[in-house]
Amino acid sequence: MSEARDWLTEGLPHIWLPYTQMATATPPLAVVATQGARIRLGDGRELIDGISSWWTACHGYNHPHIRAAVEQQLATLPHVMFAGLVHEPALRLAQRLAALLPGDLERVFFTESGSVAVEVALKMAIQYWRNKGQEEKKRIVYFRHAYHGDTFATMALCDPEEGMHTLFAGTMPDQLMAELPTDESLRRAFDLLLETHAERLAAVIVEPLVQGAGGMKMHDAQTLAFIAEACTRHKVLLIADEIMTGFGRTGRMFACEEATQLTNTVPDIVCLSKALTGGTLPLAATVARRHVFEAFLSDDPSAALMHGPTYMANALACAAANASLDLFEPVHNSPRLAQVAAIEVRLSAELAPCRELAGIAAVRVKGAIGAVELSGDIDLKHLRLRFAELGVWVRPFGNVVYLMPPFIIAADELATLTAAVRKVLDERAAQL
Ligand SMILES: *Cc1c(COP(=O)(O)O)cnc(C)c1O
């Protein structure tokens, strides 16, 4: 493995890692290969991946169907600019996303990352009202514990205390934070907030059912449906940030479907990314309902949507996304949503014993997401180290230890993950 050591020791001094205090960080692990639910390291060890590479690798790694689609695309058309030119993988993907999403969510704008997909949603919402002659409607309501990205406009929509962005306070647009309307009195307060500010509000943005990076907080479909109805009542657009929840993670193809089923509400704009390409290539999509798109149709060129990332609708990424969507179809004999349902049952049973331990605030499970919220002092560095020592890739943040495994994970691999969580939290409880 001398070759592996060379790229590692020679390259590391030139790398700046994300969310990492580089002075004191534990050295990163060198990965040489991935397969299924496993990550192989340069020193020969193999880790079972409990978090699907930031929640992307829903089919596991190196799925042959996605690999074949990308290889074929690479040979014919890897990329071409997407202004004035279009290509089959992007158009097929747009059509398929429109067919899968509820209601008339049917117009797709492609970008390359989740944060940018949210930025585009914000532009759509603000310009929607501007195009309708209501220029003053440009503020955004977001929720406590929200996370919508790392760029400046999206940082302004992250929980100001728990978020990672407090040091940029004062440099971002001032938006309105609300409590999730999870009970009657919070519902009245939320309704009043929208009523009071309606004339200045462009949109409400929500992570439907599960707030991810803000702490894996969960709410029910009634709450989501109430938010949607309040938005309609007060003429405010609803943006569903499904970047984490989209593509089966919460048990349905999209989390917002649960509210649609209850009250027939459909978000005006949906943001997708993370699992869109099955964890293989960067791609994101902002999908608008018909009435949103129609507000941009005019004789006035300045009423058009003014956005266009250089690599938008990258053909390789679109081919990967189409292949990933294939894998959700029954013809591929891979019942993804049934796998998610089975993971939900196992996570519920296998994480439940954590509730008995000291230093545990809550255990929450939804679809293929299992979260254990900790209380008391938390030594993240130590927890992360212990998980790697136990042969699993689990990376707690803030006050949560969570699992979001690939949907194809085997029952014994999942059992290894949940056993590691119980063991590490048991060790911690003994120290409290
Ligand atoms: C990850 C995430 C984003 C940001 O996506 P990036 O691709 O990291 O920019 C936005 N919203 C939610 C809900 C996310 O989970």
The ligand as an ORCA input file, in Angstrom:
! r2SCAN-3c Opt
* xyz 0 1
  C     -28.028     18.731      2.008
  C     -29.198     19.641      2.019
  C     -29.158     20.883      1.349
  C     -27.929     21.399      0.665
  O     -27.512     20.577     -0.383
  P     -26.001     20.719     -0.931
  O     -25.966     19.811     -2.102
  O     -25.116     20.279      0.183
  O     -25.799     22.143     -1.286
  C     -30.300     21.660      1.386
  N     -31.420     21.263      2.006
  C     -31.487     20.065      2.658
  C     -32.771     19.672      3.324
  C     -30.372     19.236      2.696
  O     -30.432     18.075      3.361
*
